Amino acid sequence: MKMRIIVGIIIVFGLISNYFCISCTNEMKKHGTVDAVLLEEQERLEKQREEWNQTFMRTKLKADSAKKYCESNGLRTDYCYLVDFKIHSGKNRFFVWDFQKDTIVDAGLCCHGYGNSQNRSTTSRPIFSNVTGSLCSSLGHYKIAYRDVCSYGLLFQYRIHGLDKTNNNALSRAVTLHSYKLVPNEEIYPEHIPLGYSQGCLVVSDSVLYRLDTMLKNKAKPLMIWAYYN
């Protein structure tokens, strides 16, 4: 009888011990999964910071050159707009640079022209042209000309003059800075902005244009926009 009791106690303790071992193992696996998720998120954020630092340094190099250009050409020296078409279209690539603070103070998505049948862009690779009817974006320095009505987005736009051989047909091509309601206000990477929102114009979201409009009103000197791909 005593032997049966002892065996029973041993079995009960064995079952209890096994239960706690399984629970501990599951808990360790659970914590291991949580740690893996946290590590993955940390790596993602670190990669994001590294990419942004690279973007910032690339933009700063352009801004340093842009400031000299603005000073030499009678353009505003408080701000300029920099459009880096080399950046993925689902990421911010329209930057407002503050010369006094020497930094980016605003940013947003920007569409590129989809092009015609001879010069067809893709979502990931823009084709550039200064030819009338090309429906392509043009690279180079621009200056804001004047505010005008528009049938897209916020229903106003800014006419722009192309200052280089690569974009000097901008005004005659009706290439402008305007918004479109389907352009997202936030980054959509890894997705691209769909083609078709731009026929060569610099097209941003309604929210971005609204903020730019406040900056562009009632200024004595024109503001420079520089679109580049190198």
C-alpha positions in Angstrom: 0.0 0.0 0.0 2.8 2.4 1.0 4.6 1.5 -2.2 1.5 2.5 -4.3 1.3 5.8 -2.5 5.0 6.5 -3.1 4.7 5.6 -6.8 1.6 7.8 -7.0 3.4 10.7 -5.5 6.3 10.2 -7.8 3.9 10.2 -10.9 2.1 13.3 -9.7 5.4 15.1 -9.1 6.6 14.0 -12.6 3.4 15.3 -14.2 3.7 18.6 -12.4 7.4 18.9 -13.3 6.7 18.1 -16.9 3.9 20.7 -17.0 6.2 23.4 -15.7 9.0 22.4 -18.1 6.6 22.6 -21.1 5.3 26.0 -19.8 8.8 27.3 -19.4 9.8 26.1 -22.9 6.7 27.8 -24.4 7.4 31.0 -22.5 11.0 31.0 -23.7 9.8 30.4 -27.3 7.3 33.2 -26.9 10.0 35.6 -25.6 12.3 34.4 -28.3 9.7 35.4 -30.9 9.1 38.8 -29.3 12.9 39.4 -29.2 13.2 38.5 -32.9 10.4 40.9 -33.8 11.9 43.7 -31.8 15.3 43.0 -33.3 13.8 43.0 -36.8 12.0 46.3 -36.1 15.2 47.8 -34.7 17.1 46.8 -37.8 14.4 48.3 -40.0 14.5 51.6 -38.2 18.3 51.7 -38.3 18.2 51.0 -42.1 15.6 53.8 -42.4 17.8 56.2 -40.5 20.8 55.3 -42.6 18.9 55.8 -45.9 17.6 59.2 -44.6 21.1 60.3 -43.6 22.3 59.5 -47.1 19.4 61.3 -48.7 20.0 64.3 -46.5 23.7 64.5 -47.3 22.9 64.2 -51.0 20.3 66.9 -50.7 22.7 69.2 -48.8 25.3 69.0 -51.5 22.7 70.1 -54.0 21.5 72.8 -51.6 25.0 74.2 -51.2 25.3 74.5 -55.0 21.7 75.9 -55.2 22.5 78.7 -52.8 25.3 80.0 -55.0 23.1 79.7 -58.1 20.3 81.7 -56.3 22.7 84.4 -55.2 24.1 84.7 -58.7 20.7 84.8 -60.5 18.7 87.1 -58.2 16.5 84.4 -56.8 15.3 84.0 -53.2 18.0 83.0 -50.7 15.8 81.9 -47.8 14.3 78.8 -49.4 14.6 76.6 -52.5 12.8 73.5 -53.7 14.9 70.4 -54.6 13.4 67.5 -56.6 15.5 64.3 -56.6 14.0 62.1 -59.3 16.7 59.5 -58.5 14.7 58.6 -55.4 12.0 55.9 -55.5 8.7 57.5 -56.4 7.1 56.0 -53.3 9.4 58.0 -51.1 9.6 61.7 -50.4 11.7 63.3 -53.1 10.4 66.9 -53.2 12.3 68.8 -50.5 12.0 72.3 -49.1 15.4 73.5 -48.2 15.9 76.3 -45.6 19.1 78.1 -46.4 19.3 79.9 -43.0 18.8 76.7 -41.0 20.8 74.7 -43.6 18.3 71.8 -43.5 15.2 70.2 -45.0 12.1 71.7 -43.4 9.4 70.0 -45.5 9.2 67.0 -47.9 6.7 65.1 -50.0 6.1 62.8 -52.9 6.4 64.1 -56.4 5.2 62.5 -59.7 7.2 62.3 -62.9 5.8 62.5 -66.4 4.7 59.3 -67.9 5.9 60.2 -71.4 4.5 59.5 -74.9 4.8 56.4 -77.0 8.4 57.3 -78.1 9.6 58.3 -74.6 7.7 56.1 -72.2 8.6 56.3 -68.5 8.0 53.5 -66.0 7.0 53.8 -62.4 10.6 53.2 -61.4 12.5 54.8 -64.2 11.6 58.3 -65.5 12.4 59.4 -69.0 13.3 63.1 -69.3 12.7 65.5 -72.3 12.3 69.2 -73.0 10.4 68.5 -76.3 6.8 69.8 -76.6 4.4 66.8 -76.6 6.8 64.5 -75.0 4.7 64.4 -71.7 8.0 63.9 -69.9 9.5 65.7 -66.9 12.5 68.0 -67.6 15.6 68.4 -65.5 17.3 71.6 -64.5 16.8 74.9 -62.7 13.4 76.6 -62.7 12.1 79.8 -61.1 8.5 80.3 -60.0 6.7 82.6 -62.4 3.2 83.3 -61.0 0.2 81.7 -59.4 -2.6 80.6 -61.8 -5.9 78.7 -61.8 -5.8 75.0 -62.4 -8.4 72.2 -62.9 -6.5 69.7 -60.7 -6.1 69.3 -57.0 -6.4 72.5 -55.1 -7.5 74.3 -58.3 -4.4 76.6 -58.4 -0.9 76.1 -59.8 2.4 77.8 -60.1 3.7 78.5 -63.6 7.5 77.9 -63.8 10.2 79.2 -66.1 12.9 76.7 -67.2 16.4 78.3 -66.9 18.5 75.7 -68.6 18.7 74.2 -72.1 17.2 71.0 -70.6 14.0 72.7 -69.5 13.7 76.1 -71.2 10.4 75.0 -72.9 8.7 74.6 -69.6 6.4 77.6 -69.9 5.4 76.9 -73.5 4.8 73.2 -72.6 2.6 74.4 -69.7 4.8 72.5 -67.2 3.7 73.7 -63.8 3.8 73.0 -60.1 0.4 71.7 -59.1 -1.3 69.1 -56.9 -3.5 66.1 -57.5 -5.9 64.6 -55.1 -4.7 61.0 -55.7 -1.1 61.7 -54.7 -0.7 60.4 -51.2 0.3 62.7 -48.3 2.7 60.0 -46.9 5.3 57.7 -48.3 4.0 54.5 -49.9 7.3 52.7 -50.4 7.8 49.9 -51.6 4.9 50.8 -53.8 5.4 53.4 -56.6 3.2 56.3 -57.4 1.1 55.1 -60.4 1.9 56.6 -63.8 -0.6 59.0 -65.3 -0.7 61.7 -62.7 1.8 63.9 -64.5 2.4 64.9 -68.1 5.7 66.6 -67.2 4.4 68.8 -64.4 5.8 68.7 -60.9 2.8 67.1 -59.2 2.6 66.9 -55.4 -0.2 66.1 -52.9 -2.9 68.7 -52.0 -1.4 68.9 -48.5 2.1 69.7 -49.8 0.9 72.3 -52.3 -1.1 74.0 -49.6 2.0 74.4 -47.4 4.0 75.6 -50.4 1.4 78.2 -51.3 1.8 79.9 -47.9 5.5 80.2 -48.6 5.2 81.4 -52.2 2.6 84.2 -51.8 3.6 87.9 -51.9 7.4 87.5 -52.3 9.5 90.1 -54.2 11.9 87.6 -55.6 11.1 84.3 -57.4 11.9 81.0 -55.7 14.1 78.4 -57.4 13.1 74.8 -58.1 15.9 72.4 -59.1 15.0 69.0 -60.6 17.9 66.5 -60.9 18.7 62.8 -61.5 22.4 62.6 -60.7 
